Amino acid sequence: MRKRILTVIILVIAVSLIACTNASIDNQTVEENQNLVEVNVENKELLIKSEDISDLVVELYGIDDATTIVFNNDAYVAVKMAFDQEFTEDLKDTIIYHIKEKDTQIENVSVTTNAKIFKQIDNVVFNLLQGNSYDSQVKEINKIINNMNKER
């Protein structure tokens, strides 16, 4: 008898909890999550493009490491040169040529060997890989662009 009463009480509580949920809040959450997924897919594509460009640049002779951020069809690339290698205008032109050849959507390419800018780009890419949106990184990306433009 006690088991039946306990079972009835549990069922009444369970039914009341289920009946008291707000379906409109659940639908709103689903819609927000769908929008988030769409944005993340676009971010993911830009990250893949950035990584592909970095991989391409690292394969060039004399370059030890590279990091890239793609923003508004522009590629901003920072490189670390291998030991006893110099960054020349010819190497810079080669990097630009290979990037534009690999990805025809890239309109402009900026290349630097500045270690501070390398770290800034690397941090932005890291944040994007952690799930932050491009929108949250725009301020930092604009700083990078301004710093690279000052070097010209």
N, C-alpha and C positions, 0 to 999 in steps of 0.2 A: 504494500500500500504506500509506504513511504517513497519507494522508487517511482511509482506512478505520479505522485504529487510533485516530486522533484523534477521529473521529466516534463510534466505539464508546465511547471514554473519556468524551466529553461526554454521550452518552446514559446511560451508567451513573451518572454524577454527577447528572444531571437527575432520573432515576428515583429515586435514593436520596434526593434532597432533597424530592421530592414525597411520597414514601412516609413521610418522617419528620415531616411536619406533624401537629399535634395537632388533630383535628377538634372536640373538645369546647371548646377555647379559641376557635376560630373561631365556634362556635355561641353561646357565652357573649357574645362581642363583638357579634354580631348582635342578641341579645336586649337587651343594654344600649343599643345604638344605637336600637332601636325604642322603648324607654322614653323615651329622651332626646327623640326626635321628638315623642312624645305631649305631653310637658311643654312643649316649645317651641311647639307649636301653641296651647296654652292661653295661654302668655305672649304670643304674637303677637296673639291675639284681644284680650287686655287692653291691649296696646300700641296696637292699632288704635282701640279704644274711647277710650283716653286722647288719642290724636291727634285723633280726631273731635271730642271735647269741646273741646280747645284751639282747633281751627279754628273751631268755633262761637262761642267766647268772643271770639276776635280779630275776628270780624265785627261785634261790637257796637261802637257809636259810643264813641270815647274810649279804646279799649283798643289799645295798640300791640303787645303780645306777651302770650302766655299759655302756660303749661305745666301739664300735668295728670298725676297718677298715680291710677289706679283700683286700689283695694285693698279687698277684702271688701265689695263693692257700695257703697263710699263713694268719692267723688271729692274729691281734694285739688287745688285750683287756685290757682296763683300768677299774678298779672297784673302787667304793666308798663303804666302809664297813658301815654297820648299827652301831648305837650307841652301845658301849660296846662289839663289835665283833672284833675278831682278824683274820688277814689273815694268815693262816697256810699253810704249804706245802700240807697237806691233802686237804684243800679247793682248792688250786691251781690245784692239780691233778684231783680233782672232776670236776672243770671247764673245764680243758683240755679234760677229758674223755667225758663229755656231749657234748662239741662242736664237737669233732671228730665223736661221735656217731650220732649226728644230721646231719652233713654234711661230707660225706665220701670224698669229694674232698679236704677238708682242710688237708694239710700235716703237718704243724707246727702251734703251738699255743703259743703265748707269752702273759703272764698275768702280770699286774703291779697294784700297788695301788698308784703310784706316781701321785699326784694331777696335777703337771705340764703336764705330759704326757696325763693324762685324758683330760685336756683342749685342748692340741694340737690335739688329735684324734677328740674330739668334734668339733673343728674348721674346720678340714678337712671334716668331715661328713656334717657339716653345709654348707660349700662351695659347696660340691657336690650336696646337695639338692637344692642349689640356681642355679644349672645349669652349674657350672664349670666342666670341664672335669677332669678325673683322670690325664691326662698328665700335666695339670696345677698345680696339687697337688703333683707330684712326689717328688719334692725337700723337701717339708714338710714331706711327708710320709717317706722318707729316713732319715730325722732327727729323727723322731719317732722311726724308727727301730734301728738306732744307739744308741739312748738313752736307749731303752729297752735292747739292747745287753750289754750295759755297766753295767746294774743292775745285770746281771747274775753272 
